[in-house]
Amino acid sequence: MSIYFDQVTQPTSKLVDTFNRWENDPDLIPLTRRNLNQSELERREIVTLEDLAKRLKHQYLYLIYDDNNLIGEMNYMIDPSHLYKTEPGTAWIGIAIGDPGGQGRGVGYEGLQYLEAKIKERGLKRIELGVFEFNIVGQKLYQKLDYKEIGRIKDFTYYQNKMWSDIRMEKYL
């Protein structure tokens, strides 16, 4: 396993194709986006080159590679409006391992350490994230990296015929 990371500064058509595959993967949808009901869970979205270009205006996006194979992405934004605890200088992070072959191998752990270093380089002191209540693997990963729960937003997302909370976590660098 040879993991490395690359910041996206200019989206490409090939990247758009990959993001469309991941955004519409029924196994990833419940983990990566909020869904208020069954129809939203079943909704499929088309990502365009313009969508990715807009995303890069407010988000720092990094691709995760394993031996030159793109297996995931991670990102952060600074002081977004959806923070649970509004504290200036906070990075909101997200990570998705889109390729099933990259899951369960420590890639997320390594990626988040890299992302934390990038955030620290920017002079930011705090990170916040949300992880859905049913995502036990994600919760364990964040706890292993010393993220602490700061609150829950009840009935936040729909999955497996019920509503689940969004667990908000933070870490000070």
Contacts in CASP RR format, 6 or more apart in sequence:
PFRMAT RR
TARGET T0000
AUTHOR 0000-0000-0000
METHOD contacts of the structure
MODEL  1
MSIYFDQVTQPTSKLVDTFNRWENDPDLIPLTRRNLNQSELERREIVTLE
DLAKRLKHQYLYLIYDDNNLIGEMNYMIDPSHLYKTEPGTAWIGIAIGDP
GGQGRGVGYEGLQYLEAKIKERGLKRIELGVFEFNIVGQKLYQKLDYKEI
GRIKDFTYYQNKMWSDIRMEKYL
1 66 0 8 1.000
1 67 0 8 1.000
1 105 0 8 1.000
1 107 0 8 1.000
2 66 0 8 1.000
2 67 0 8 1.000
3 64 0 8 1.000
3 65 0 8 1.000
3 66 0 8 1.000
3 107 0 8 1.000
3 110 0 8 1.000
3 111 0 8 1.000
4 65 0 8 1.000
5 62 0 8 1.000
5 63 0 8 1.000
5 64 0 8 1.000
5 65 0 8 1.000
5 74 0 8 1.000
5 111 0 8 1.000
5 114 0 8 1.000
6 62 0 8 1.000
6 63 0 8 1.000
6 65 0 8 1.000
7 60 0 8 1.000
7 61 0 8 1.000
7 62 0 8 1.000
7 63 0 8 1.000
8 15 0 8 1.000
8 52 0 8 1.000
8 56 0 8 1.000
8 61 0 8 1.000
8 62 0 8 1.000
8 63 0 8 1.000
9 56 0 8 1.000
11 49 0 8 1.000
11 52 0 8 1.000
11 53 0 8 1.000
11 56 0 8 1.000
12 49 0 8 1.000
13 49 0 8 1.000
15 52 0 8 1.000
15 63 0 8 1.000
16 47 0 8 1.000
16 48 0 8 1.000
16 49 0 8 1.000
16 52 0 8 1.000
18 70 0 8 1.000
19 47 0 8 1.000
19 52 0 8 1.000
19 73 0 8 1.000
20 46 0 8 1.000
20 47 0 8 1.000
22 28 0 8 1.000
22 32 0 8 1.000
22 72 0 8 1.000
22 73 0 8 1.000
22 96 0 8 1.000
22 98 0 8 1.000
23 29 0 8 1.000
23 32 0 8 1.000
23 44 0 8 1.000
23 45 0 8 1.000
23 47 0 8 1.000
24 44 0 8 1.000
24 45 0 8 1.000
25 98 0 8 1.000
27 100 0 8 1.000
28 96 0 8 1.000
28 98 0 8 1.000
29 35 0 8 1.000
29 41 0 8 1.000
30 41 0 8 1.000
30 132 0 8 1.000
30 134 0 8 1.000
30 157 0 8 1.000
30 159 0 8 1.000
31 96 0 8 1.000
31 132 0 8 1.000
31 135 0 8 1.000
32 96 0 8 1.000
34 156 0 8 1.000
34 157 0 8 1.000
34 166 0 8 1.000
35 41 0 8 1.000
35 43 0 8 1.000
35 157 0 8 1.000
35 158 0 8 1.000
35 159 0 8 1.000
36 157 0 8 1.000
36 158 0 8 1.000
37 158 0 8 1.000
38 158 0 8 1.000
38 161 0 8 1.000
40 158 0 8 1.000
41 158 0 8 1.000
41 159 0 8 1.000
55 61 0 8 1.000
58 77 0 8 1.000
58 80 0 8 1.000
59 75 0 8 1.000
59 76 0 8 1.000
59 77 0 8 1.000
60 75 0 8 1.000
60 76 0 8 1.000
60 77 0 8 1.000
60 118 0 8 1.000
61 73 0 8 1.000
61 74 0 8 1.000
61 75 0 8 1.000
62 73 0 8 1.000
62 74 0 8 1.000
62 75 0 8 1.000
62 114 0 8 1.000
62 115 0 8 1.000
62 118 0 8 1.000
63 70 0 8 1.000
63 72 0 8 1.000
63 73 0 8 1.000
64 70 0 8 1.000
64 71 0 8 1.000
64 72 0 8 1.000
64 73 0 8 1.000
64 74 0 8 1.000
64 97 0 8 1.000
64 107 0 8 1.000
64 108 0 8 1.000
64 111 0 8 1.000
65 71 0 8 1.000
66 99 0 8 1.000
66 102 0 8 1.000
66 107 0 8 1.000
69 99 0 8 1.000
70 99 0 8 1.000
71 97 0 8 1.000
71 98 0 8 1.000
71 99 0 8 1.000
71 101 0 8 1.000
71 102 0 8 1.000
71 107 0 8 1.000
72 95 0 8 1.000
72 96 0 8 1.000
72 97 0 8 1.000
72 98 0 8 1.000
72 99 0 8 1.000
72 102 0 8 1.000
72 107 0 8 1.000
73 95 0 8 1.000
73 96 0 8 1.000
73 98 0 8 1.000
74 93 0 8 1.000
74 94 0 8 1.000
74 95 0 8 1.000
74 96 0 8 1.000
74 108 0 8 1.000
74 111 0 8 1.000
74 112 0 8 1.000
74 115 0 8 1.000
75 93 0 8 1.000
75 94 0 8 1.000
75 95 0 8 1.000
76 91 0 8 1.000
76 92 0 8 1.000
76 93 0 8 1.000
76 94 0 8 1.000
76 115 0 8 1.000
76 118 0 8 1.000
76 119 0 8 1.000
76 127 0 8 1.000
77 91 0 8 1.000
77 92 0 8 1.000
78 89 0 8 1.000
78 90 0 8 1.000
78 91 0 8 1.000
78 92 0 8 1.000
78 122 0 8 1.000
78 124 0 8 1.000
79 88 0 8 1.000
79 89 0 8 1.000
79 90 0 8 1.000
80 92 0 8 1.000
82 92 0 8 1.000
83 90 0 8 1.000
83 92 0 8 1.000
83 128 0 8 1.000
84 128 0 8 1.000
84 150 0 8 1.000
84 151 0 8 1.000
84 153 0 8 1.000
84 168 0 8 1.000
85 128 0 8 1.000
85 150 0 8 1.000
85 168 0 8 1.000
85 170 0 8 1.000
87 126 0 8 1.000
89 124 0 8 1.000
89 125 0 8 1.000
89 126 0 8 1.000
90 124 0 8 1.000
90 126 0 8 1.000
90 127 0 8 1.000
90 128 0 8 1.000
91 119 0 8 1.000
91 122 0 8 1.000
91 124 0 8 1.000
91 126 0 8 1.000
91 127 0 8 1.000
91 128 0 8 1.000
92 127 0 8 1.000
92 128 0 8 1.000
92 129 0 8 1.000
93 112 0 8 1.000
93 115 0 8 1.000
93 119 0 8 1.000
93 127 0 8 1.000
93 128 0 8 1.000
93 129 0 8 1.000
94 129 0 8 1.000
95 108 0 8 1.000
95 111 0 8 1.000
95 112 0 8 1.000
95 115 0 8 1.000
97 103 0 8 1.000
97 107 0 8 1.000
97 108 0 8 1.000
104 137 0 8 1.000
108 141 0 8 1.000
109 141 0 8 1.000
109 144 0 8 1.000
109 145 0 8 1.000
112 141 0 8 1.000
112 145 0 8 1.000
113 145 0 8 1.000
116 127 0 8 1.000
116 145 0 8 1.000
116 171 0 8 1.000
116 173 0 8 1.000
119 127 0 8 1.000
119 173 0 8 1.000
120 173 0 8 1.000
124 173 0 8 1.000
125 172 0 8 1.000
125 173 0 8 1.000
126 170 0 8 1.000
126 171 0 8 1.000
126 172 0 8 1.000
126 173 0 8 1.000
127 147 0 8 1.000
127 170 0 8 1.000
127 171 0 8 1.000
127 172 0 8 1.000
127 173 0 8 1.000
128 150 0 8 1.000
128 168 0 8 1.000
128 169 0 8 1.000
128 170 0 8 1.000
129 142 0 8 1.000
129 147 0 8 1.000
129 168 0 8 1.000
129 169 0 8 1.000
129 170 0 8 1.000
130 166 0 8 1.000
130 167 0 8 1.000
130 168 0 8 1.000
130 169 0 8 1.000
131 138 0 8 1.000
131 139 0 8 1.000
131 142 0 8 1.000
131 166 0 8 1.000
131 167 0 8 1.000
131 169 0 8 1.000
132 156 0 8 1.000
132 157 0 8 1.000
132 159 0 8 1.000
132 164 0 8 1.000
132 165 0 8 1.000
132 166 0 8 1.000
132 167 0 8 1.000
133 152 0 8 1.000
133 164 0 8 1.000
133 165 0 8 1.000
133 166 0 8 1.000
133 167 0 8 1.000
134 159 0 8 1.000
134 160 0 8 1.000
134 164 0 8 1.000
139 167 0 8 1.000
142 169 0 8 1.000
145 171 0 8 1.000
146 171 0 8 1.000
147 169 0 8 1.000
147 170 0 8 1.000
147 171 0 8 1.000
148 169 0 8 1.000
148 170 0 8 1.000
148 171 0 8 1.000
149 167 0 8 1.000
149 168 0 8 1.000
149 169 0 8 1.000
150 168 0 8 1.000
150 169 0 8 1.000
150 170 0 8 1.000
151 167 0 8 1.000
151 168 0 8 1.000
152 165 0 8 1.000
152 166 0 8 1.000
152 167 0 8 1.000
152 168 0 8 1.000
153 165 0 8 1.000
153 166 0 8 1.000
153 168 0 8 1.000
154 163 0 8 1.000
154 165 0 8 1.000
155 163 0 8 1.000
155 164 0 8 1.000
155 165 0 8 1.000
156 163 0 8 1.000
156 164 0 8 1.000
156 165 0 8 1.000
156 166 0 8 1.000
157 163 0 8 1.000
157 164 0 8 1.000
157 166 0 8 1.000
158 164 0 8 1.000
END
